[in-house]
């Protein structure tokens, strides 16, 4: 049976709940809610196991804070014996419009501290990532405030169906592979 590690990036703590930077956590929470899964506190992350079409998906929400995400991802890859080809990271992205979803097999960190940490720890940029657009409605120099800011009500309305689509993309990644999922979903 194939095993996959799905890492939703975010920051732990109530002050970060419902912020743009935590869209990775929110996406995994949607999978958990849909499938009656409970996250349990594990080493460096809250984790849940999910079965989908004969595949095992280990869902993790790192508890290391964004800047040290690589530590948690590396630990869970080793512990669960998951190959890097079966790793998918869900991350917020200010470079794409709110709600836009882009699945990629590799790429730069794009200035994102979570991806930077993963890349440095794993010593490669060749891992799949699902970039979730959070928009860029901020003034020059206010990027940190924006990504750590709470979602507006009108944004939440846009997010709901997009999170559902992100869940489908995660399932596709495990069930039909990266390339077919990219072809099927990247322009939706």
C-alpha positions in Angstrom: 0.0 0.0 0.0 1.3 3.4 -0.9 1.9 6.0 1.8 1.7 9.7 1.3 2.7 12.6 3.6 0.4 15.6 3.2 1.8 18.6 5.1 -0.5 21.6 5.6 1.6 24.6 6.6 0.5 27.1 9.2 1.3 28.4 12.7 -0.1 26.9 15.9 -2.0 28.9 18.5 -5.3 30.7 18.7 -3.8 34.0 17.5 -3.0 32.4 14.2 -6.2 30.5 13.7 -8.3 31.8 10.8 -5.3 33.7 9.2 -4.2 33.6 5.6 -0.9 31.9 6.5 -2.9 29.0 8.0 -4.6 27.9 4.8 -2.6 24.6 4.9 -4.1 23.8 8.3 -7.6 24.9 7.2 -7.4 22.5 4.1 -6.4 19.6 6.3 -9.1 20.5 8.8 -11.6 20.2 6.0 -10.4 16.7 5.1 -10.6 15.8 8.8 -14.1 17.2 9.2 -15.3 15.4 6.0 -14.0 12.1 7.2 -14.5 12.3 11.0 -10.8 12.3 11.6 -9.2 13.5 14.8 -5.7 15.1 14.8 -3.5 13.8 17.6 -0.5 15.6 19.0 2.6 13.9 17.8 6.3 14.8 17.6 6.7 18.2 15.8 3.1 18.0 14.4 -0.5 17.2 14.9 -1.2 14.2 12.8 -4.1 12.1 11.4 -4.2 9.1 9.1 -6.6 8.9 6.3 -7.4 6.1 3.8 -8.4 7.1 0.2 -8.8 4.6 -2.7 -6.3 2.1 -1.2 -3.8 4.8 -0.3 -2.7 5.9 3.2 -2.4 9.6 3.6 -0.6 10.9 6.7 -1.9 14.4 7.3 0.4 16.7 9.4 0.0 20.2 10.7 3.5 21.1 11.9 3.7 22.5 15.4 7.2 24.0 14.7 5.8 27.3 13.4 6.2 28.2 9.8 9.9 29.0 9.8 10.9 25.5 11.0 8.4 23.5 8.9 11.2 21.5 7.3 12.1 19.9 10.7 8.5 18.5 11.1 8.2 17.4 7.4 11.6 15.6 7.5 10.8 13.9 10.8 7.5 12.5 9.5 8.9 11.5 6.1 11.6 9.4 8.0 9.2 8.1 10.7 6.5 7.0 8.2 9.0 5.9 5.6 7.4 8.0 2.9 9.4 8.8 -0.3 9.9 12.4 -1.2 7.9 11.7 -4.4 4.8 11.1 -2.2 5.2 14.3 -0.3 2.7 17.2 -0.9 2.9 20.5 0.9 -0.1 22.9 1.1 1.0 26.5 1.4 -0.4 30.0 1.2 0.8 32.1 -1.8 0.5 35.9 -2.2 1.7 35.7 -5.8 -1.5 34.2 -7.1 -5.1 35.5 -6.8 -7.3 34.7 -3.8 -8.6 31.1 -4.2 -6.4 30.2 -7.1 -4.9 26.7 -6.8 -1.6 25.7 -8.4 -0.2 22.2 -8.1 3.5 21.9 -9.0 6.0 19.1 -8.8 8.9 21.4 -7.8 9.9 25.0 -7.7 11.5 27.7 -5.7 10.4 28.8 -2.2 9.1 32.0 -3.7 10.2 33.8 -0.5 7.9 31.7 1.6 9.6 30.8 4.9 7.9 27.5 5.3 9.0 26.3 1.8 12.5 27.7 2.5 12.8 25.7 5.6 11.6 22.5 3.9 13.9 23.0 1.0 16.9 23.6 3.3 16.1 20.6 5.5 15.4 18.2 2.7 18.2 19.7 0.5 16.0 19.7 -2.5 13.2 21.7 -4.1 11.9 18.6 -5.9 8.7 17.9 -3.9 5.1 18.6 -4.8 3.4 21.7 -3.4 -0.1 22.9 -3.7 0.0 26.7 -3.7 -3.2 28.3 -2.4 -3.7 31.9 -3.5 -4.4 34.3 -0.7 -4.3 37.4 -2.8 -2.0 40.4 -2.3 -4.2 43.2 -0.9 -1.5 44.8 1.2 0.6 48.0 1.1 4.3 47.9 0.5 6.1 46.5 3.5 2.9 45.1 5.0 3.2 41.5 3.7 3.7 39.9 7.2 0.7 41.7 8.6 -1.4 40.6 5.6 -0.5 36.9 5.7 -0.9 36.8 9.5 -4.2 38.8 9.2 -7.6 37.2 9.7 -9.8 36.3 6.7 -12.5 38.9 5.8 -16.1 37.6 5.6 -16.2 38.1 1.9 -13.0 36.1 1.5 -14.4 33.2 3.5 -17.3 32.9 1.0 -14.7 32.5 -1.8 -12.6 30.1 0.2 -15.2 27.5 1.0 -15.5 26.0 -2.5 -11.8 26.5 -3.2 -10.8 24.5 0.0 -13.2 21.7 -1.3 -11.3 21.8 -4.6 -8.0 21.7 -2.8 -9.1 18.6 -1.0 -10.0 17.0 -4.3 -6.5 17.8 -5.6 -4.9 16.2 -2.6 -6.9 13.1 -3.2 -6.0 13.2 -6.9 -2.3 13.5 -6.0 -2.5 10.2 -4.0 -5.0 8.4 -6.3 -3.9 9.3 -9.9 -0.6 11.0 -9.4 0.9 14.5 -9.8 0.8 14.9 -13.6 -2.8 13.8 -14.1 -4.0 15.9 -11.2 -2.2 18.9 -12.5 -3.8 18.4 -15.9 -7.2 18.0 -14.4 -7.2 20.8 -11.9 -4.6 23.5 -12.5 -6.8 25.8 -14.5 -10.1 25.3 -12.6 
